[in-house]
Amino acid sequence: MTSDVIDYLAGRKTQELQLWHSLLEDDKAAWYRPEFQHASLRKHAEVLHRFGIIDGVELIELNELADARYGHAVELMKSC
């Protein structure tokens, strides 16, 4: 792999993870449609893994964050 390809993939990873985390931190999505937010986060992580942008460990970590966000959103909805 050339250094140009490595640089491109590194930049792509940074962009994709920023997008992923912006959805994770979207309070409106968590409040109004937590199931959609959860599914979107997990699907995005799966695609990143399939394309080799993240590895298996990172996939597990992102899915754990998505699951925790979903659980938290559901608990907040129950308490209201």
Number of C-alpha atoms within 10 A of each C-alpha: 5 6 8 9 10 11 11 11 14 13 11 14 16 13 11 17 17 12 13 19 14 11 18 20 12 11 15 11 16 23 16 12 13 20 16 13 23 23 15 16 22 21 13 18 23 18 13 20 17 13 9 12 18 18 12 12 10 14 20 15 12 22 20 13 17 23 16 13 20 22 16 15 20 15 11 12 13 8 6 5
